[in-house]
């Protein structure tokens, strides 16, 4: 009894493990975002860029440093003064102090750096913004990849359904033809022709089943879960969802893309960062002014004379100015490099905006084309099914040939395949347009 119970539990657990997971497109996107390593890398790059920006801002703030030291020096004769015969005992000016101790706290605050520090901080901020936009771009690429793969699985499943229906239909034709042969209304050649077509349909069924499995594995892979995970799609393509937005004018869509696309926002931030780098490079033309202050607690303290082997505190404050009078054109070369990088980024940015406008128009036309294909394909299905029904009736009454019957069946298969393909094309075209617009 125990053995039967164990086997029953194992069988139940195995059945649960093989139960297909209900998966909507929203679920697929959520799982993919959670598991995707590229997004994790992009997020780490954002963290690094944000830390770099914090470092650049910290350079403008005062710094406080502490240092301490101990030093042992060799013994020397003390420095003494003698005034014989007035003073018989020598006067010791600097005693021998072999051990020295020093504790120092130093404060430094840049006051003016030729706008170099502020420019570096702005550049770091812009690069951090570019990293955040890059992260959004990576997410947008992932979303498009998942959407494409999801609907390819849907199309593979729909194609398999159409192929299965075609197999069932041809099997029915084979049975009808056998009956017609007995009644003398069909020939053996008609039966053989249908059997050949049925064999080809069964081969197509094998290919369609394999296509479903491969497409499912690709979807699992892009979502970051085991490729053998069984799934069942729950989302279906709908034409009506995107009709209103797809009808927007090309100019409006282009303006939207220029304001929202992550790649354009990232490049715009890099242009601004390059402009700040030019200002930072020019900062070396200006004098560098800073405020410094020190507090020294030393034994002996060198500012006290005569020196004594005891701790004494002192402090100092200074206003320091540095200016490069001549550095063999280093500042000039650095400025030219920064300007060259700025011009490169500006040209790249302009080219990217032109490409974005072209993409928006191309994908908008793709959505319109796919929408029209859906209407035509849907009408073709109705015509093909009516033609198949009518031809089948005629064939049963001996008024149509087997060739006409098979052609009608093939037309139904092709029409259904075209319809599912048009629906998937419309969904993918909408996803591409959404990505081009920065959604």
C-alpha positions as CSV (number, residue, x, y, z in Angstrom):
1,X,0.0,0.0,0.0
2,X,2.8,2.4,0.9
3,X,4.5,1.6,-2.4
4,X,1.4,2.4,-4.4
5,X,1.0,5.7,-2.4
6,X,4.6,6.7,-3.2
7,X,4.2,5.9,-6.9
8,X,1.0,7.9,-6.9
9,X,2.7,10.9,-5.3
10,X,5.6,10.7,-7.8
11,X,3.1,10.5,-10.7
12,X,1.2,13.5,-9.4
13,X,4.3,15.6,-9.0
14,X,5.5,14.7,-12.5
15,X,2.1,15.7,-13.9
16,X,2.3,19.0,-12.1
17,X,5.9,19.5,-13.4
18,X,4.6,19.0,-17.0
19,X,1.6,21.3,-16.7
20,X,2.1,24.2,-19.1
21,X,2.5,27.6,-17.5
22,X,-0.2,30.1,-18.5
23,X,1.8,32.9,-20.0
24,X,0.5,36.3,-21.2
25,X,2.6,38.8,-23.0
26,X,2.7,41.0,-19.9
27,X,4.0,38.0,-17.9
28,X,6.6,37.3,-20.5
29,X,7.9,40.9,-20.3
30,X,7.9,40.9,-16.5
31,X,9.9,37.6,-16.3
32,X,12.3,38.7,-19.0
33,X,13.0,42.0,-17.2
34,X,13.6,40.1,-13.9
35,X,16.0,37.6,-15.4
36,X,17.8,39.5,-18.1
37,X,21.6,39.9,-17.4
38,X,22.0,42.7,-19.9
39,X,19.7,44.8,-17.8
40,X,21.6,44.0,-14.7
41,X,24.8,45.1,-16.4
42,X,23.1,48.3,-17.6
43,X,21.9,49.0,-14.0
44,X,25.4,48.5,-12.7
45,X,26.7,51.0,-15.3
46,X,24.1,53.5,-14.0
47,X,25.3,52.9,-10.5
48,X,29.0,53.5,-11.6
49,X,28.1,56.6,-13.5
50,X,26.1,58.0,-10.6
51,X,29.1,57.3,-8.3
52,X,31.4,59.1,-10.7
53,X,29.0,62.1,-10.7
54,X,29.1,62.1,-6.9
55,X,32.9,62.0,-7.0
56,X,33.0,65.0,-9.3
57,X,30.8,67.0,-7.1
58,X,32.8,66.0,-4.0
59,X,35.9,67.6,-5.6
60,X,34.3,71.0,-5.2
61,X,33.8,70.5,-1.4
62,X,36.4,71.1,1.3
63,X,38.7,68.2,2.2
64,X,39.9,67.3,5.7
65,X,42.9,65.1,6.1
66,X,44.7,63.7,9.1
67,X,48.3,62.4,9.2
68,X,50.5,61.3,12.0
69,X,54.2,60.2,12.1
70,X,56.9,59.1,14.4
71,X,60.6,59.4,13.5
72,X,63.7,58.2,15.2
73,X,66.9,60.0,14.3
74,X,70.5,59.4,15.2
75,X,72.0,61.1,18.3
76,X,73.9,64.3,17.8
77,X,75.7,66.7,20.0
78,X,73.3,69.4,21.3
79,X,73.8,72.9,20.0
80,X,75.2,75.0,22.9
81,X,76.7,78.5,23.3
82,X,79.6,79.2,25.6
83,X,80.5,82.7,26.9
84,X,83.7,82.2,28.9
85,X,84.8,83.6,31.2
86,X,81.5,85.5,31.8
87,X,79.4,82.3,32.0
88,X,81.2,79.2,32.9
89,X,78.3,76.8,32.2
90,X,77.5,76.3,28.4
91,X,74.0,77.4,27.4
92,X,72.1,74.6,25.5
93,X,70.1,76.0,22.6
94,X,69.0,72.9,20.7
95,X,69.0,69.7,22.7
96,X,69.5,66.2,21.3
97,X,65.9,64.9,20.7
98,X,66.1,61.6,18.8
99,X,62.3,60.9,18.9
100,X,59.9,63.1,17.0
101,X,56.1,62.9,16.9
102,X,53.7,64.7,14.6
103,X,49.9,64.9,14.3
104,X,48.4,67.1,11.6
105,X,44.9,68.0,10.5
106,X,44.8,69.7,7.1
107,X,41.8,71.5,5.5
108,X,41.7,72.5,1.8
109,X,38.9,74.3,-0.1
110,X,39.2,75.1,-3.8
111,X,37.9,78.7,-4.4
112,X,38.4,79.2,-8.1
113,X,39.6,76.6,-10.6
114,X,38.7,78.3,-13.9
115,X,35.3,76.6,-13.8
116,X,37.1,73.3,-14.2
117,X,35.6,71.5,-11.3
118,X,32.0,72.7,-12.0
119,X,32.4,71.7,-15.6
120,X,33.7,68.2,-14.6
121,X,30.7,67.9,-12.3
122,X,28.2,68.8,-15.1
123,X,29.9,66.4,-17.5
124,X,29.7,63.6,-14.9
125,X,26.0,64.4,-14.4
126,X,25.3,64.3,-18.1
127,X,27.2,61.0,-18.5
128,X,25.1,59.6,-15.6
129,X,21.9,60.7,-17.5
130,X,23.3,59.0,-20.6
131,X,23.8,55.7,-18.7
132,X,20.2,55.9,-17.4
133,X,19.0,56.4,-20.9
134,X,21.2,53.5,-22.1
135,X,19.5,51.4,-19.5
136,X,16.1,52.3,-20.8
137,X,17.4,51.6,-24.3
138,X,18.5,48.1,-23.2
139,X,15.1,47.5,-21.7
140,X,13.4,48.7,-24.9
141,X,15.5,46.3,-27.0
142,X,14.6,43.4,-24.6
143,X,10.9,44.3,-24.8
144,X,11.0,44.2,-28.6
145,X,12.9,40.9,-28.6
146,X,10.3,39.3,-26.2
147,X,7.4,40.7,-28.2
148,X,8.8,39.4,-31.4
149,X,9.5,36.0,-30.0
150,X,6.2,35.7,-28.2
151,X,4.2,36.4,-31.4
152,X,6.5,34.1,-33.4
153,X,5.4,31.3,-30.9
154,X,1.8,32.3,-31.5
155,X,2.2,32.2,-35.2
156,X,3.9,28.8,-35.0
157,X,1.0,27.5,-32.9
158,X,-1.6,28.9,-35.3
159,X,0.2,27.4,-38.3
160,X,0.2,24.0,-36.5
161,X,-3.5,24.4,-35.9
162,X,-4.1,25.1,-39.5
163,X,-2.0,22.2,-40.6
164,X,-3.8,19.9,-38.2
165,X,-7.1,21.0,-39.6
166,X,-5.8,20.4,-43.1
167,X,-4.8,16.8,-42.1
168,X,-8.3,16.2,-40.6
169,X,-9.9,17.7,-43.7
170,X,-7.8,15.5,-46.1
171,X,-8.5,12.5,-43.9
172,X,-12.2,13.2,-44.3
173,X,-11.7,13.6,-48.1
174,X,-10.0,10.2,-48.2
175,X,-12.9,8.6,-46.4
176,X,-15.4,10.3,-48.8
177,X,-13.4,9.2,-51.8
178,X,-13.4,5.6,-50.7
179,X,-17.2,5.8,-50.4
180,X,-17.4,7.5,-53.8
181,X,-15.3,4.8,-55.3
182,X,-17.7,2.2,-54.1
183,X,-20.5,4.1,-55.7
184,X,-18.6,4.5,-59.0
185,X,-18.3,8.3,-58.7
186,X,-14.5,8.4,-58.1
187,X,-11.4,6.6,-59.4
188,X,-8.5,5.0,-57.7
189,X,-6.4,7.8,-59.1
190,X,-8.5,10.3,-57.2
191,X,-7.9,8.4,-54.0
192,X,-4.1,8.2,-54.6
193,X,-4.0,11.9,-55.3
194,X,-5.7,12.7,-52.0
195,X,-3.5,10.1,-50.1
196,X,-0.4,11.8,-51.5
197,X,-1.6,15.2,-50.4
198,X,-2.5,13.7,-47.0
199,X,1.0,12.3,-46.6
200,X,2.5,15.7,-47.5
201,X,0.2,17.3,-44.9
202,X,1.4,14.9,-42.2
203,X,5.0,15.8,-43.0
204,X,4.0,19.5,-42.7
205,X,2.5,18.6,-39.3
206,X,5.8,17.2,-38.1
207,X,7.6,20.4,-39.3
208,X,4.9,22.6,-37.7
209,X,5.2,20.8,-34.3
210,X,9.0,21.1,-34.5
211,X,8.6,24.9,-35.2
212,X,6.4,25.3,-32.2
213,X,8.9,23.6,-30.0
214,X,11.9,25.6,-31.3
215,X,9.9,28.9,-31.0
216,X,9.0,28.0,-27.4
217,X,12.6,27.3,-26.6
218,X,13.6,30.7,-28.0
219,X,10.9,32.4,-25.9
220,X,12.1,30.6,-22.7
221,X,15.7,31.5,-23.5
222,X,15.0,35.2,-24.0
223,X,13.0,35.3,-20.8
224,X,15.9,33.7,-18.9
225,X,14.2,30.5,-17.8
226,X,14.9,26.8,-18.7
227,X,14.3,26.2,-22.4
228,X,12.3,23.1,-21.7
229,X,9.8,24.9,-19.5
230,X,6.3,24.1,-20.9
231,X,4.2,27.3,-21.5
232,X,0.8,28.1,-22.9
233,X,0.2,31.5,-24.5
234,X,-2.9,33.4,-23.3
235,X,-2.5,36.7,-25.2
236,X,-3.9,37.0,-28.7
237,X,-3.3,39.6,-31.4
238,X,-5.9,42.4,-31.6
239,X,-6.0,44.9,-34.4
240,X,-8.2,47.4,-32.6
241,X,-5.7,48.2,-29.8
242,X,-3.3,50.2,-31.9
243,X,-5.6,51.7,-34.5
244,X,-6.0,55.1,-32.9
245,X,-2.3,55.7,-32.1
246,X,-1.2,54.3,-35.5
247,X,-3.3,57.0,-37.3
248,X,-1.2,59.9,-35.8
249,X,0.5,62.1,-38.3
250,X,4.1,61.3,-39.3
251,X,5.3,64.7,-38.0
252,X,3.7,64.2,-34.6
253,X,5.2,60.8,-34.3
254,X,8.6,62.1,-35.3
255,X,8.5,64.9,-32.7
256,X,7.5,62.4,-30.1
257,X,10.4,60.1,-31.0
258,X,12.9,63.0,-30.9
259,X,11.8,63.8,-27.3
260,X,11.5,60.3,-25.9
261,X,13.8,57.8,-27.6
262,X,16.4,56.6,-25.1
263,X,19.2,56.4,-27.6
264,X,18.6,60.1,-28.6
265,X,18.4,61.2,-25.0
266,X,21.6,59.3,-24.2
267,X,23.4,60.9,-27.2
268,X,22.1,64.4,-26.3
269,X,23.5,63.9,-22.8
270,X,26.9,62.9,-24.2
271,X,26.9,66.0,-26.4
272,X,26.3,68.2,-23.3
273,X,29.0,66.2,-21.4
274,X,31.4,66.9,-24.3
275,X,30.6,70.6,-24.1
276,X,31.3,70.6,-20.4
277,X,34.6,68.8,-21.1
278,X,35.6,71.7,-23.4
279,X,35.0,74.2,-20.6
280,X,36.9,72.0,-18.1
281,X,39.9,71.8,-20.5
282,X,39.9,75.6,-20.8
283,X,40.0,75.9,-17.1
284,X,43.8,75.5,-17.1
285,X,44.0,78.9,-18.8
286,X,42.9,80.5,-15.5
287,X,44.7,80.8,-12.2
288,X,43.8,78.1,-9.6
289,X,43.0,79.6,-6.1
290,X,42.4,77.6,-3.0
291,X,42.3,78.0,0.8
292,X,44.4,75.8,3.0
293,X,44.5,75.5,6.8
294,X,46.6,73.2,9.1
295,X,46.6,72.3,12.7
296,X,49.9,70.8,14.0
297,X,50.4,69.0,17.3
298,X,54.1,68.0,17.4
299,X,56.9,66.9,19.7
300,X,59.0,68.9,19.3
301,X,57.1,71.6,17.4
302,X,59.6,73.2,14.9
303,X,58.0,76.6,15.3
304,X,59.0,76.8,19.0
305,X,62.6,77.8,19.7
306,X,64.5,76.6,21.5
307,X,63.2,73.1,20.7
308,X,61.7,71.2,23.6
309,X,60.9,67.5,23.9
310,X,57.2,68.1,24.5
311,X,54.0,68.4,22.5
312,X,53.1,71.9,21.3
313,X,50.1,73.0,19.1
314,X,50.3,75.4,16.2
315,X,48.1,76.3,13.2
316,X,48.4,78.1,9.9
317,X,46.0,79.3,7.2
318,X,46.9,80.4,3.6
319,X,45.4,81.6,0.4
320,X,47.2,79.8,-2.4
321,X,47.3,80.7,-6.1
322,X,48.8,78.6,-8.9
323,X,49.1,79.6,-12.5
324,X,50.6,77.8,-15.5
325,X,52.7,80.4,-17.2
326,X,54.0,78.0,-19.8
327,X,53.3,74.3,-20.3
328,X,54.3,73.8,-24.0
329,X,50.8,74.0,-25.2
330,X,49.4,71.3,-23.1
331,X,46.2,73.2,-22.3
332,X,45.7,74.1,-26.0
333,X,46.0,70.5,-27.0
334,X,43.7,69.3,-24.3
335,X,41.1,71.9,-25.4
336,X,41.4,70.9,-29.1
337,X,40.8,67.3,-28.1
338,X,37.7,68.2,-26.2
339,X,36.4,70.3,-29.0
340,X,37.0,67.6,-31.5
341,X,35.1,65.1,-29.4
342,X,32.2,67.6,-29.1
343,X,32.0,68.0,-32.8
344,X,32.0,64.2,-33.3
345,X,29.2,63.8,-30.9
346,X,27.2,66.6,-32.5
347,X,27.5,65.0,-35.9
348,X,26.6,61.6,-34.6
349,X,23.6,63.1,-32.8
350,X,22.4,64.8,-35.9
351,X,22.7,61.6,-37.9
352,X,20.8,59.6,-35.2
353,X,17.9,62.1,-35.4
354,X,17.7,61.7,-39.1
355,X,17.7,57.9,-38.8
356,X,15.1,58.1,-36.1
357,X,12.8,60.1,-38.4
358,X,13.2,57.5,-41.1
359,X,12.6,54.7,-38.7
360,X,9.4,56.2,-37.4
361,X,8.0,56.7,-41.0
362,X,9.1,53.2,-42.1
363,X,7.5,51.5,-39.1
364,X,4.4,53.6,-39.3
365,X,3.9,52.4,-42.9
366,X,4.6,48.9,-41.7
367,X,1.7,49.2,-39.2
368,X,-0.6,50.5,-41.9
369,X,0.4,47.8,-44.3
370,X,-0.1,45.1,-41.7
371,X,-3.5,46.5,-40.8
372,X,-4.6,46.4,-44.4
373,X,-3.3,42.8,-44.7
374,X,-5.4,41.7,-41.8
375,X,-8.6,42.9,-43.6
376,X,-7.6,41.3,-46.9
377,X,-6.5,38.0,-45.2
378,X,-9.7,37.8,-43.2
379,X,-11.8,38.2,-46.3
380,X,-9.7,35.6,-48.0
381,X,-10.4,33.1,-45.3
382,X,-14.2,33.5,-45.7
383,X,-13.9,33.1,-49.4
384,X,-11.6,30.1,-49.2
385,X,-13.8,28.3,-46.6
386,X,-16.9,29.0,-48.7
387,X,-15.1,27.7,-51.8
388,X,-13.9,24.6,-50.0
389,X,-17.4,23.9,-48.7
390,X,-18.9,24.3,-52.1
391,X,-16.3,22.3,-53.8
392,X,-16.6,19.5,-51.3
393,X,-20.4,19.3,-51.9
394,X,-19.8,19.2,-55.6
395,X,-17.2,16.5,-55.2
396,X,-19.5,14.4,-53.2
397,X,-22.1,14.7,-56.0
398,X,-19.5,13.9,-58.7
399,X,-19.6,17.5,-60.0
400,X,-16.0,18.5,-59.0
401,X,-12.6,16.7,-59.5
402,X,-10.2,15.7,-56.8
403,X,-7.8,18.3,-58.1
404,X,-10.3,21.1,-57.5
405,X,-11.0,19.7,-54.0
406,X,-7.3,19.6,-53.1
407,X,-6.8,23.1,-54.5
408,X,-9.7,24.4,-52.4
409,X,-8.3,22.7,-49.3
410,X,-4.8,24.2,-49.9
411,X,-6.4,27.6,-50.4
412,X,-8.0,27.3,-46.9
413,X,-4.7,26.4,-45.4
414,X,-2.9,29.3,-47.1
415,X,-5.6,31.8,-46.2
416,X,-5.5,30.8,-42.5
417,X,-1.7,30.9,-42.5
418,X,-1.7,34.3,-44.1
419,X,-4.3,35.6,-41.6
420,X,-2.3,34.5,-38.5
421,X,0.8,35.9,-40.2
422,X,-0.9,39.3,-40.8
423,X,-2.0,39.5,-37.2
424,X,1.5,38.7,-35.9
425,X,3.0,41.1,-38.4
426,X,0.7,43.8,-37.1
427,X,1.7,43.2,-33.5
428,X,5.4,43.2,-34.3
429,X,5.1,46.3,-36.5
430,X,3.3,48.1,-33.6
431,X,6.1,47.0,-31.2
432,X,8.7,48.3,-33.5
433,X,6.9,51.6,-33.9
434,X,6.5,51.9,-30.2
435,X,10.3,51.3,-29.7
436,X,11.0,53.9,-32.5
437,X,8.8,56.4,-30.6
438,X,10.6,55.7,-27.3
439,X,7.6,54.0,-25.5
